[in-house]
Amino acid sequence: QVQLVESGGGLVQAGGSLRLSCAASERTFSSNAMGWFRQAPGKDREFVAAISWRGGSTYYADSVKGRFTISRDNAKNTVYLQMNSLKPEDTAVYYCAGRRSYQSASYYPGDYDSWGQGTQVTVSS
């Protein structure tokens, strides 16, 4: 499994921005589709965004489309989530996840094999 470490969470006012980073330990990172998920207290973990292992295809939940952008830098073994126009309902623990090599990106958390420890994002109104 790939070791994943998220960073960049914090407290921000509504309308603000944050950029989350997820650093992977594996040199084969460039062959792994990656995703971001989030989990708010008392709720199930939900899909936020995903990116193909080549980086040419991206996918977003309707709730974040137009506000969040997922990207990857394979030279740095890092995937990013740029979050703009944040809303209080975006408050959650955000998790980075990776699939096995050469598998396509997925909306389903059960399809991912590697997970980070999570980073808290809190948006105040």
N, C-alpha and C positions, 0 to 999 in steps of 0.2 A: 504494500500500500504506500501511496505517496503521503508524506508528512506535509500538512498544510498549516500555515500560521497567518491568521488575519490580524490586521491593524487598521487604525484610522477611525474607529468609532468615537463617539463622544456625545456631548450635549450641544444642541443647536436650536436656534429659534425657528419657528415656522417661516418658510420662504428661503431659508438658508441652504447651504450646500456642505456636503462632506464627500471625501473620496476614500473608499475602503480599498485596501490592498490585501492580497493573499499570496504569500510566498510559498513556493513548493520546493521540496528537498530533492525531488527526483530529476535526474538529467533527461529523462524521457518525457518531461512535462509537455513538450511541444506536440506530443501525440495524444494528449488527454483532453477531451472535451471537459469544460469546466462550468460550474453553475454557482449561483448565489441563491440562498434560501433565507427565510427569516421566520422567527417564531416569537409571537407576542404572548404575554402571560395568559394562560388559560386557553390558548388556541393551538391548533395544529401547525406544524411546520409547513410553510407555503413557498411555492416557487416565486422567484423574483426575476432572474435573468439567467441566460446560459449562452455560451459561445462554443462554436465548433473547434476541433483541435487545430484546424488550419487557420481559424480566426475569421474566415470569410462569411460565416453565418452567425447571426445573433437572434435571440429570442427573448421576449419580455412578457411579464404578466400585464394584463390590461391596466391594472391599477398603477403601474409605474411607467407605462409606455409614454415616451415624450419627455419624461423627467429624468430617468436613469439611463446610463450608458455603460455597458460592459465592454471591456477591451482586454487585450493580453499582450504581453511583451515576452515572447519566448526566449529571447536572449537573456532576460532577467528572471526567467522561471516565475513570472508574476502575472496574476490576473487582477484587474481593477473593477471597481463599481463606482462610477461617478454619479452622485445623487444630488440633483438640483431641485429647487422648489419644494423642499421637504415639507411634509404635513405631519401633524401630531399622530395620525394613523399609521405613519411609517415607523413609529417607535416599536422596536423589537430587538432581539438578538439576531445578528446577521451571521450566517454561516457560509463558508466557502466549501465547495465539494468538487471532487474529481471523479471521472469515470475511468475505466480501464482503457488502455491504449487502443486507439483507432475506433472506438465506439462513438456513435453520434451523440450530440447533445440531447438532453431529455428534460421534460417538465417534472418528472417524478423522482422524489428523493430516494426511493428504494432502488433506483437504477444507478446510484452513485456509490462508489466503494470507499472513498476516502473523504474524511471530513475534518475541518478545522475545529478549534475550540470555541469559536464564536466571538463576536465583538458587539458590545451594546451600542445601539443608536437610540438616543432619546431626543425627541423633537417637542419643544415646549410651544404652547400656543400664546 
